[in-house]
């Protein structure tokens, strides 16, 4: 065989191989089987997802919880924001149920004390924050989920959604896993409304988003022995020389050196978890900031032996996407304490929009307690799909308060109840009678707006 014919034969073989591999891949995709069935699929094991899944399972629904990470709790545990407030407003508890059950058990088991909720806080809302042990919360959340019968699937994420009649077919991939789930109802607790987006529903987001924070703690020095005037001069010098960024310690040098559990002293610009690439960059930027901080602190007289005591594995994210829901909660709705006919839970927190330079909370007027309607948990024109957590349908200012953990726990429990009832009644969430939803929520320990 001459060289020309050998080249032709080689090309033909290559073409055959390409065609074989292509159709083989298509064939494998087509043969992907439904290996799991559920009444309710909860995607995202963060603040709202944990509560939603436990609630759904406690009401007798076969529930699967998919979490792309390695543990439950999300912002509160992996992100390290271990103060899940606020559960009380104006001397009364406004968020209860499963979220409160988890938090109060964590406080008791760790030997901690609750704040005095009868004491008015005025503009010092942090005095009602409950500090919890994050790792303990992980353990309790997992135990409660498993005890309720939740099927937890770590290291997995949905790739595709297909609506077939009254069911969703969800293609899932993960470590050594690639399969399909058939489910009646889905609760999107991703924090990014990513499941709603996969299903083709609209999402809302401003061009600029709030910065994130990498939670850390330093040790190896005694702050009380430091010359406060000198360290302020050194701090400003480092800023002017570009060795530090203002966002590395937006409250000043004292906040860097006085770090303690859950305190956010650092801002990570453009922190976003909507895609793996964006989330990766947020984590890289947060860690680079901490390295700048550590190098600077070790130049301060008395801090030469400074070291990292604690660093969270991820930058905590404040804002990405929100759903375009059947109702959009406005900041006017929020600050006026509007009680909707379909309100299922309360939210109580100041308007808390973080910007690069810091944050100045805008407190609610006395007596105001905002509410969250069912319609804000449902993407517009959707069926058999709910969301819970910070991607609730809301404008940006309202969302800056709605995103905190206690509020998200209330939404999670509401979504868990609605999804379970929708399964049992074989209807879409908007068609579940409100009276039945509210009655069930109260029976499950939830606090329902009157």
Secondary structure, 3 states (H helix, E strand, C coil): CCHHHHHHHHHHHHHHHHHHHHHHHHHHHHCCCEEEEEEEEEECCCHHHHHHHHHHHHCCCCEEEEECCCCCCHHHCCCCCCECCCCEECCEECCCHHHHHHHHHHHHHCCCCCCCCCCCCCCCHHHHCCECCHHHHHHHHHHHHHHHCCEEEECEEEEEEEEECCEEEEEEEECCEEEEEEEEEEEECCCCCHHHHHCCCCEECCCCCCCEECCEEEECCCHHHCCHHHHHHHHHHHHHCCCCCHHHHCCCHHHHHCCCCCCCCCCECCCCCCCHHHHHHHHHHHHHHHHHHHHHHCCCCCCCCCEEEEECCCCECCCCCEECECCCECHHHHHCCCCCCCEEEEECCCECCCECCECCCECCCCCCCEEEEHHHHCECCCCCEEECCCCCCECHHHHHHHCCHHHHHHHHHHHHHHHHHHHHHCCCHHHCCHHHHHHHHHHCCCCCCC
